[in-house]
Every structure is written in C-alpha cells, then in structure tokens.
Amino acid sequence: MRTCSMCFSNLEVPKLELQSPSLGLTSLGRRATITTISQPLLKCYRSVQYSDAPAKILDNEFLKHFVKVFGLDLETTGFFSEGRIVEIAVRDLHGGKNSCFQTLVNPEQHVPNSHIHGITTDMVTHSGVPRMVELIPILVEYIKSRQVPGGHVILAAHNARCFDVPFLLKEFSCCSFDVPPDWLFLDTLALAREVRKLHGSKALPKISLQGLREFYRIPLEGSNHRAMSDVNVLSSILPNMTFDLKLGVDDLLQRTFKALACNITRTRT
C-alpha cells in the first residue's frame, strides 16, 4: 500500500502581516460589516498557533495553480443540537510556511465531554482563548491569504457533511457571518466508503479516521480526537484514497458541496 511520511515543525506564535488595526474585513460576508480590527481581535491573532508542514498532494501544476486543498477538523462540546466548537485546525495540503492553523475556541459554555478529546472547561475559558466571533475573521483571512486568486478552495473533513460543515454553518450564522461562497467542502467519509468497496470490508472493516489510518499504516502523532492530530492523519489519508480511487482534480471538485447545501439538522453518526 502507498503511504506518506509526516513531518512537522514545532508550533509557534504567528508573525503575520494580518496583525493590523486598519485591516478591512468587508469582504468576509458578515451581515454586520466590520471595517477595523479591535484590540481583542488583535489579541486573538496572537493566540492562534501556526506551523509549517510538507506538501501532502501530488506536484500537479494544474492543482497548484487552480485549486487549494485544506484539511479541516473540529472538536466540540457535544452533538450538533447543543454543541459548540472548542478547537479548530486547518492544514494547507500544499505545505509551506505557516501552512497549519490551530487554536482552542472558547465555547462560552461548560465542556461536558472532556473524556473524549481531553479539552477541559478551564483550558478554553481563560482570557487568551478566542471566541468564534473573534476567530471567524481570522480563519477566513487565513484561507484567503493562501488561496490562488480566482481559484477554488476545497476544505476536506471526515464526516464533513454531517458534522464539521453543519457546525461551521451554525457558528458562522450565530456570529452574523456568512460562510464564503467560494469555499467548497469535501467529505472524505464518502471517499472511504468507495475505498472499502474497492478493497472489501474484510480488508477495511472500519472507515473511521483511525480505521483508515491503520489501513494505510500511517503512524499516529499526538492524541486521537485532537483537531491538529486528526488533520495530520486526514492529510496523509486523502492522497492515499485519491491514489487508490484514481481521482483527479475534476473528480474531487465533482464530489464537493457548498455549506448551504448541507442539512444542518444532522448530527455526527
């Protein structure tokens, strides 16, 4: 089986040009337009962690200049109906400087499921952890800063359609933001079902992220159910699945969907 090695640098506080009080955010699609960044938002910029990562996609010139693929993972306080996001991680599969984005998120509520992901209420409620209303402009600007002008953005997540995208859509809506219309989402769980059909259920009995990690013999770095660790696993699994299924860029684009096409009443299964 084809596997991909993983290598990451230590996380560091970002030193980005985005840290400017005069940065305009009128392009973010917020219904209540922001024109300047407040001091709390600047503090939020400094709380986000960035790191570098190698490329995890084939060196395809068309892909490099037309499509940007990101891995995405969220940790939450519970199921969709009552849950809030407590951690978010994004990784640009093209790699490079500051290609990983990671932060805890203050859900403004108790975290009842720390036994699942290890994130406690104390970890997310101190002053250095941003709320979603503060984080969304930074996340959108981060994606935009790495996007090819005029090109596509694909955000890939495992169970994206039933979990990650509904949560993002709910959080954006609660904070009076719109998910950028040029963001496309890819559910790698659907690809995993195709891989299981290809190899058989005996070879691939579980199509969870960890089941696929074991199938492709990808070493685990970090803890299960922490956002950056899961994104790193996803970033190695996706190239393997596209290789097995012989999927090109057009094939991936055909499998994407927009946030508003997602049924936000669904929960994780």
C-alpha positions as CSV (number, residue, x, y, z in Angstrom):
1,M,0.0,0.0,0.0
2,R,1.2,3.5,-0.7
3,T,1.8,5.5,2.5
4,C,3.0,9.0,3.1
5,S,5.5,10.1,5.7
6,M,4.7,13.0,8.1
7,C,7.0,15.7,9.4
8,F,6.0,18.9,11.3
9,S,7.8,21.7,13.0
10,N,7.0,23.0,16.5
11,L,4.1,25.3,16.8
12,E,4.9,29.0,17.2
13,V,3.1,32.2,17.7
14,P,2.4,33.7,14.2
15,K,4.2,36.7,12.9
16,L,1.8,37.6,10.1
17,E,1.1,40.8,8.2
18,L,-2.6,40.3,9.1
19,Q,-2.0,41.9,12.6
20,S,-3.0,45.4,11.6
21,P,-5.7,47.5,13.3
22,S,-6.6,49.1,9.9
23,L,-7.3,45.8,8.1
24,G,-10.7,45.9,6.4
25,L,-13.0,42.9,6.7
26,T,-15.8,44.0,4.4
27,S,-15.1,41.0,2.1
28,L,-15.8,38.4,4.7
29,G,-19.5,38.3,4.1
30,R,-20.6,39.4,7.5
31,R,-24.1,40.8,7.6
32,A,-22.9,43.5,10.1
33,T,-19.9,44.8,8.3
34,I,-16.6,45.2,10.1
35,T,-14.2,47.9,8.9
36,T,-11.5,47.8,11.6
37,I,-10.0,45.2,14.0
38,S,-10.4,45.8,17.7
39,Q,-7.7,45.2,20.3
40,P,-9.4,42.0,21.5
41,L,-9.2,40.8,17.9
42,L,-5.5,41.6,17.7
43,K,-5.0,39.6,20.8
44,C,-6.9,36.8,19.2
45,Y,-4.5,36.9,16.2
46,R,-1.6,36.3,18.6
47,S,-3.4,33.4,20.3
48,V,-3.7,31.4,17.1
49,Q,-0.9,28.9,16.5
50,Y,0.7,28.3,13.1
51,S,3.2,25.7,12.0
52,D,4.9,24.6,8.8
53,A,4.2,21.3,7.0
54,P,5.4,19.5,3.9
55,A,3.2,19.1,0.9
56,K,0.7,16.1,1.0
57,I,-0.6,16.3,-2.6
58,L,1.0,15.3,-5.9
59,D,3.1,18.0,-7.5
60,N,0.5,18.8,-10.2
61,E,0.8,22.1,-11.9
62,F,-2.9,22.4,-12.6
63,L,-3.7,21.7,-8.9
64,K,-1.0,24.0,-7.7
65,H,-2.3,27.0,-9.7
66,F,-6.0,26.4,-9.6
67,V,-7.1,24.5,-6.5
68,K,-6.1,24.8,-2.9
69,V,-6.9,21.8,-0.7
70,F,-7.1,22.1,3.1
71,G,-7.7,19.5,5.7
72,L,-10.1,20.6,8.4
73,D,-11.1,19.2,11.8
74,L,-13.2,20.4,14.7
75,E,-13.6,19.3,18.3
76,T,-16.9,20.3,20.0
77,T,-18.7,20.2,23.3
78,G,-21.2,17.6,22.0
79,F,-23.7,16.8,19.3
80,F,-25.0,19.4,16.9
81,S,-28.2,20.4,18.7
82,E,-26.4,21.7,21.8
83,G,-22.7,21.6,21.0
84,R,-20.2,24.4,20.3
85,I,-16.8,24.3,18.8
86,V,-13.9,24.1,21.3
87,E,-11.0,23.5,18.9
88,I,-10.3,24.0,15.2
89,A,-7.4,23.0,13.0
90,V,-6.7,23.6,9.3
91,R,-3.8,22.4,7.2
92,D,-2.9,23.5,3.7
93,L,-2.1,20.3,1.9
94,H,0.3,22.2,-0.4
95,G,2.5,22.7,2.6
96,G,4.9,25.6,3.2
97,K,5.4,28.3,5.8
98,N,2.5,28.8,8.2
99,S,0.6,26.1,6.4
100,C,-1.1,24.8,9.6
101,F,-3.7,26.8,11.6
102,Q,-4.7,25.7,15.1
103,T,-6.4,27.1,18.1
104,L,-8.7,26.3,21.0
105,V,-12.0,28.1,21.0
106,N,-14.0,29.5,23.9
107,P,-17.5,27.9,23.5
108,E,-18.9,30.2,26.3
109,Q,-20.3,27.1,28.0
110,H,-19.3,24.1,30.1
111,V,-17.3,21.3,28.3
112,P,-19.1,18.1,29.3
113,N,-17.2,15.7,27.1
114,S,-13.5,16.2,28.1
115,H,-13.1,12.4,28.3
116,I,-13.4,12.3,24.5
117,H,-10.9,14.9,23.4
118,G,-9.1,15.9,26.6
119,I,-10.2,19.6,26.3
120,T,-11.5,20.9,29.6
121,T,-13.6,23.9,30.5
122,D,-10.6,25.5,32.2
123,M,-8.5,25.2,29.0
124,V,-11.0,27.1,26.9
125,T,-12.4,29.8,29.2
126,H,-9.3,31.8,30.1
127,S,-8.7,35.2,28.5
128,G,-6.2,34.0,25.9
129,V,-8.7,31.8,24.1
130,P,-10.7,33.4,21.3
131,R,-14.5,33.1,20.9
132,M,-15.8,32.2,17.4
133,V,-17.0,35.7,16.8
134,E,-13.3,36.8,17.1
135,L,-11.9,33.8,15.3
136,I,-14.0,33.7,12.2
137,P,-12.5,36.8,10.5
138,I,-9.0,35.4,11.2
139,L,-9.9,32.0,9.8
140,V,-11.4,33.5,6.7
141,E,-8.5,35.8,6.1
142,Y,-6.0,32.9,6.6
143,I,-7.8,30.8,4.0
144,K,-7.9,33.8,1.6
145,S,-4.2,34.5,2.1
146,R,-3.3,31.1,0.8
147,Q,-6.0,30.9,-2.0
148,V,-5.0,31.1,-5.6
149,P,-6.6,34.3,-7.0
150,G,-9.6,33.2,-9.0
151,G,-9.1,29.6,-8.0
152,H,-11.1,27.1,-5.9
153,V,-10.8,26.3,-2.2
154,I,-11.6,22.8,-1.0
155,L,-11.9,22.1,2.7
156,A,-11.8,18.4,3.3
157,A,-13.0,16.8,6.6
158,H,-14.0,13.3,7.6
159,N,-17.8,13.3,8.0
160,A,-17.9,16.9,6.8
161,R,-21.5,16.8,5.5
162,C,-23.0,15.5,8.8
163,F,-20.7,17.1,11.3
164,D,-18.0,19.7,10.5
165,V,-19.9,21.8,8.0
166,P,-23.1,21.9,10.0
167,F,-21.1,23.1,13.0
168,L,-19.3,25.7,11.0
169,L,-22.5,26.9,9.4
170,K,-24.2,27.2,12.8
171,E,-21.3,29.1,14.3
172,F,-21.0,31.5,11.4
173,S,-24.7,32.1,11.5
174,C,-24.7,32.7,15.2
175,C,-21.9,35.3,14.8
176,S,-23.7,37.0,11.9
177,F,-21.2,35.8,9.3
178,D,-21.8,34.0,6.0
179,V,-19.6,31.1,5.0
180,P,-17.6,32.4,2.0
181,P,-19.4,31.3,-1.2
182,D,-16.2,30.2,-2.8
183,W,-15.5,27.6,-0.1
184,L,-16.2,24.1,-1.3
185,F,-16.3,21.1,1.1
186,L,-15.2,17.5,0.5
187,D,-16.4,14.7,2.8
188,T,-13.7,12.1,3.0
189,L,-16.1,9.7,4.7
190,A,-17.8,9.3,1.3
191,L,-14.4,8.5,-0.3
192,A,-13.7,6.0,2.4
193,R,-16.9,4.1,1.5
194,E,-15.6,3.9,-2.1
195,V,-12.3,2.6,-0.9
196,R,-14.0,-0.1,1.2
197,K,-15.9,-1.2,-1.9
198,L,-12.6,-1.4,-3.7
199,H,-10.7,-3.4,-1.1
200,G,-13.6,-5.2,0.6
201,S,-15.0,-4.9,4.1
202,K,-12.6,-7.6,5.4
203,A,-9.6,-5.6,4.5
204,L,-11.1,-2.3,5.6
205,P,-13.7,-3.1,8.4
206,K,-13.8,0.4,9.8
207,I,-14.0,3.6,7.7
208,S,-13.4,6.0,10.6
209,L,-10.4,8.2,10.5
210,Q,-8.4,5.9,12.8
211,G,-9.6,2.8,10.9
212,L,-8.2,4.4,7.7
213,R,-5.0,5.4,9.4
214,E,-4.5,1.7,10.4
215,F,-5.4,0.5,6.9
216,Y,-2.8,2.8,5.3
217,R,-0.3,2.2,8.1
218,I,0.1,5.8,8.9
219,P,1.7,6.5,12.3
220,L,-0.2,8.5,14.9
221,E,1.3,11.7,16.0
222,G,-0.4,13.2,19.0
223,S,-3.7,12.2,20.6
224,N,-6.9,10.9,18.9
225,H,-9.7,13.4,18.8
226,R,-7.5,16.5,19.0
227,A,-8.0,18.7,16.0
228,M,-4.5,19.1,14.7
229,S,-3.7,15.4,15.2
230,D,-6.8,14.4,13.2
231,V,-6.0,16.9,10.5
232,N,-2.5,15.4,10.1
233,V,-4.0,11.9,9.8
234,L,-6.5,13.2,7.3
235,S,-3.7,14.9,5.3
236,S,-2.0,11.6,4.8
237,I,-5.1,9.5,4.2
238,L,-6.6,11.8,1.5
239,P,-3.7,11.3,-1.0
240,N,-3.8,7.6,-0.4
241,M,-7.5,7.4,-1.1
242,T,-7.3,9.5,-4.2
243,F,-4.4,7.3,-5.4
244,D,-6.4,4.1,-4.8
245,L,-9.6,5.5,-6.5
246,K,-7.6,7.1,-9.3
247,L,-9.3,10.5,-8.7
248,G,-8.1,13.6,-10.4
249,V,-8.8,17.3,-9.6
250,D,-12.0,17.3,-11.6
251,D,-13.2,14.2,-9.8
252,L,-12.6,15.9,-6.4
253,L,-14.4,19.0,-7.5
254,Q,-17.4,17.0,-8.6
255,R,-17.6,15.5,-5.1
256,T,-17.6,18.8,-3.3
257,F,-20.6,20.7,-1.9
258,K,-21.2,24.2,-0.6
259,A,-22.1,24.9,3.0
260,L,-25.7,25.9,2.4
261,A,-26.3,22.6,0.7
262,C,-25.7,20.8,4.0
263,N,-28.6,19.8,6.2
264,I,-27.7,21.5,9.5
265,T,-30.2,19.4,11.4
266,R,-27.9,16.3,11.1
267,T,-25.6,15.1,13.9
268,R,-22.5,13.0,14.0
269,T,-23.1,9.4,13.3
